[in-house]
Amino acid sequence: MKILFLHGWQSVVGGLKPSYLREQGHEVINPALNDDDFALAVQTAQNALDTHVPQVVVGSSRGGAVAMNINSGPIPLVLLCPAWKHWGSADRIKPQSIVIHSPGDETIPFADSHELIVRSALPPETLLAVGTDHRLADAHSLAAMLRACEQLVWQTGKV
């Protein structure tokens, strides 16, 4: 599976989550997103999407907001604790999306993701409550991210 991974604010390319996906045998495109210029981060992500045409886009925190603000067309989204209230103008997600968020997130309130699901008129099971904090770096959270990618790619027939 080809995955476009959009990292969070002040995160590094090749961090734990994209490395985990790579270790599971997937091709991961992980561009460096500008921390200071959101529009530039969106453009970088759009260029990566247009160039590599992934099967799924994963966005973590600010990278989730970036993912919501690119034109991903039919490509599904997996959003990890998306910081959509802090960056960008998108306030809804498409049906081919899954949001993963920890109820114990100390950075982005879990309620923000619940509100995003409600605004988007998506079923409650679109929001997966996993993990203990914002990083979603525990084994259960990483496995949930992988399962969400696989599920969406299978559902959209982009295998």
C-alpha positions in Angstrom: 0.0 0.0 0.0 1.2 3.5 -0.8 0.7 6.0 2.1 1.1 9.7 2.2 2.0 10.5 5.8 1.7 14.2 6.9 3.5 14.8 10.2 2.5 17.1 13.0 3.8 20.5 14.0 7.4 20.3 15.1 7.5 16.6 14.2 10.2 15.1 12.2 10.1 13.3 8.8 10.7 9.6 9.4 9.3 9.6 12.9 7.7 6.7 14.8 4.4 6.5 13.0 5.6 6.6 9.4 8.5 4.3 10.3 6.0 1.8 11.8 4.0 1.8 8.5 7.2 1.2 6.6 8.1 -1.6 8.9 4.8 -3.2 8.0 5.9 -3.3 4.4 4.2 -0.3 3.0 5.6 2.5 0.8 5.4 5.7 2.8 5.8 9.2 1.3 6.6 11.5 4.2 7.4 15.1 3.0 8.8 17.8 5.3 6.0 20.2 6.1 6.8 23.8 6.9 6.0 24.5 10.6 5.6 28.3 10.1 3.6 28.6 6.9 0.4 26.5 6.8 -0.3 27.4 3.2 3.2 26.2 2.2 2.6 23.0 4.2 -0.6 22.4 2.3 1.1 23.0 -1.0 3.9 20.6 -0.2 1.4 18.0 0.8 -0.7 18.6 -2.4 2.5 18.3 -4.5 3.4 15.0 -2.9 -0.2 13.7 -3.4 -0.3 14.7 -7.0 3.2 13.3 -7.7 2.9 10.0 -5.8 -0.9 9.3 -6.0 -1.1 7.3 -2.7 -3.9 4.9 -1.8 -4.5 6.6 1.6 -3.4 9.8 3.3 -2.6 9.8 7.0 -2.4 13.1 8.8 -1.2 13.5 12.4 -2.3 16.5 14.5 -1.4 19.6 12.4 -0.8 17.1 9.5 -4.4 16.1 9.9 -5.4 19.7 9.3 -3.1 19.8 6.3 -4.8 16.5 5.0 -8.2 18.1 5.4 -7.1 21.2 3.4 -5.6 19.4 0.3 -7.6 18.2 -2.6 -7.4 14.4 -2.0 -10.3 13.5 -4.3 -11.4 9.9 -3.7 -8.2 9.1 -1.7 -9.3 8.2 1.8 -8.1 9.9 5.0 -6.9 8.6 8.3 -6.6 11.5 10.7 -4.8 11.2 14.0 -5.9 13.7 16.6 -6.5 16.3 13.8 -5.8 19.9 14.8 -8.5 21.2 12.4 -9.7 24.0 14.8 -6.1 25.4 14.9 -5.1 25.4 11.3 -6.8 25.7 7.9 -10.4 26.4 6.9 -11.8 22.8 6.4 -14.3 21.9 9.1 -15.7 18.7 7.6 -14.3 15.4 6.3 -15.5 13.1 3.5 -17.1 9.7 4.1 -13.9 7.8 3.2 -12.3 8.9 6.5 -11.4 7.5 9.9 -10.4 9.7 12.8 -8.3 8.1 15.6 -8.0 10.1 18.8 -7.1 9.5 22.4 -9.7 10.6 25.0 -6.6 11.4 27.2 -5.1 13.8 24.6 -3.6 16.7 26.5 -3.0 18.8 23.3 -6.1 18.5 21.1 -9.4 17.9 22.9 -11.1 14.6 22.0 -14.3 16.6 21.8 -12.8 18.4 18.7 -12.8 15.1 16.8 -16.3 14.2 18.0 -17.5 17.6 16.7 -15.7 17.0 13.4 -17.6 13.7 13.0 -20.9 15.3 13.8 -20.3 18.3 11.5 -19.4 15.8 8.7 -22.6 13.8 9.3 -20.6 10.6 9.6 -21.5 7.6 11.8 -20.1 7.5 15.3 -17.9 4.5 14.5 -15.8 6.8 12.2 -14.1 8.0 15.4 -11.9 5.5 17.1 -11.0 6.2 20.7 -7.5 4.7 21.3 -4.3 5.5 23.1 -3.5 7.4 26.3 -2.1 10.7 25.0 -1.7 13.0 21.9 1.3 11.0 20.4 -0.7 7.8 19.8 2.7 6.1 20.0 1.7 2.9 21.9 1.3 -0.4 20.1 -2.5 -0.4 20.2 -2.7 3.1 18.6 -0.1 2.2 15.9 -2.0 -1.0 15.1 -5.3 0.9 14.9 -3.7 3.4 12.4 -2.5 0.5 10.2 -5.9 -1.3 10.4 -7.7 2.0 9.5 -5.5 2.4 6.4 -6.0 -1.2 5.3 -9.8 -1.0 5.9 -10.2 2.2 3.9 -8.0 1.1 1.0 -10.0 -2.2 0.9 -13.3 -0.4 1.0 -12.4 2.0 -1.8 -11.1 -0.9 -3.9 -7.7 0.8 -4.3 -5.7 -2.3 -3.3 
